[in-house]
Structures are given as C-alpha cells and as structure tokens.
Amino acid sequence: MIELSELLEPSRIACQCDIRSKKRALQTLSELLAPSVIEGLDEDESSEMDIFDALVTRERLGSTALGHGMAVPHSRMSHIEKPLAAMITLSDGVDYEAPDGEPVDLLVGLLVPQNCNDEHLEILANLARKFSDEYFRDEVRAFGLDQAEDLYEFLQQPAPAA
C-alpha cells in the first residue's frame, strides 16, 4: 500500500496558508506540484496551468471533498511516471461543496499516471481512511507556518496500532 509520506516531499507541503477560495487552494496545490512534474520535460509539455486545469476539470465532475474538512483534488496526467502529491493546510476553511457542508482546511492534491487505475483508487481509499481519523486530522492541523518539514516527519511515522 502506498503511504501519503511516499507521495510527498517537504517542498510540496505548505502549512496554515491564508487562502480564501477553492480556486486559490487548487492554484496553490498546482504551484507546489509543478516543479516535480515539469522536471525533465520540455517546456511546452507541461506547466503549472496544465496541472491547475486538470484539477479544476476533475472538480467539475463533483467535489473531491471527503468531509471533516478534508479534500483530495486529483487528476491523471499522461506524462508523469509515478503518483505524487502536495499537501496544504489552511488557516481557515474554504467552501468546497463538501458532503457534510463543513469548510475544507486540509487538502492533498494528487496526480497519477494516465493508466494508473487500481493504484489511483488504492491511494484515494488510503487517504480517506487516514483522514477519517479525528486524532490524525487534529494533529495535522496543529502544524503552523514554516513547519512543512515537521509535518512531513509526522507523516513518516507509522500509524498507531488499533
């Protein structure tokens, strides 16, 4: 099973962002993901805007909010070789059309290769399981500005035994 910590790097984590809209949250995730996607590609092959457009296009199909203030905007991209993620926490939640009506303040942006069907679903299911744990969500929310490295270290820890 692919863990969230395997999909992230500290450079793709931002804590306590002052973001006021769903659109800006998706832009921020795109900005964090772009350097990892663009690396090694020709300039015209991909851009931050392509990532943003892919996330927005998926969001138009239906909200990727899971409830409890959590969302996983995701998309497939033909020119990436392995799944990767970016994570942001917000200082205040934004309206995200969540099924429970709660504002979203925890977002994990996920990009997967075009033909990565089973793995894509497995990653989404694992994220839903992980973020359904109230203690885990509260711990993630506790990390402040300039604590991306600390949050990354926290995400590296194995889940406590049930």
Disulfide bonds with the S-S distance in Angstrom:
none
